[in-house]
Amino acid sequence: MGIFDDYDLEDFLEDVKKGRARGKHPYYENGDYYCSVCGEPWDAYGVRVALKGGVGDMTREEAERFMKGLGCPCCPSRLHRRVETLGIVKENL
């Protein structure tokens, strides 16, 4: 029996909506981590690979920020910067 057994994904996403999850470790369920800022699900394996410096779903720096509860590459405030980092032309979005 864990300390957070009565805290489920629905509760976490409600906290995300109200801004109470920001800065907390992402929620884990069924192989996915859920962003503490926007609630976007991320494959846990891809995040772990990125943390080790491999080719994952995000860069190592993004994965470190994500695991600290500071947002993911899909967060609205970070998406513009990620588009510029990857060199994607806005017209192609």
Secondary structure, DSSP 8 states (H G I E B T S, - for coil): --TTTT--HHHHHHHHHTT-STTS--EEETTEEE-TTT--EEEHHHHHHHHTTSS-SS-HHHHHHHHTTS--TTSHHHHHHHHHHHT--GGG-
